[in-house]
Amino acid sequence: MARVQVTVDPELEEALAELGGGVPRSRAIRDLALRGAAELRAEHERRAEALATLDRIATGEDDGFDFAVSAALHDGRR
């Protein structure tokens, strides 16, 4: 397996400290990397879902959004 060199800067040091002790530093860094990757995947999925929803609204496929009601609500705030 390939190895990577990681500089433990203040932000990474803080993240490692939040994990607590008890595990080797290399394992903690691996765990953080895997959790970060999972969060990035989830963020990408949420963004893709949000864009798909906006596309359905814009094309009229989603009839749950009424632009007239939205405009009336917006005008009522002024």
Stockholm file with secondary structure:
# STOCKHOLM 1.0

chainA/1-78         MARVQVTVDPELEEALAELGGGVPRSRAIRDLALRGAAELRAEHERRAEALATLDRIATGEDDGFDFAVSAALHDGRR
#=GR chainA/1-78 SS CCCCCCCCCHHHHHHHHHHCSSSCHHHHHHHHHHHHHHHHHHHHHHHHHHHHHHHHHHHTCCTTCCHHHHHHHHHHHC
#=GC SS_cons        CCCCCCCCCHHHHHHHHHHCSSSCHHHHHHHHHHHHHHHHHHHHHHHHHHHHHHHHHHHTCCTTCCHHHHHHHHHHHC
//
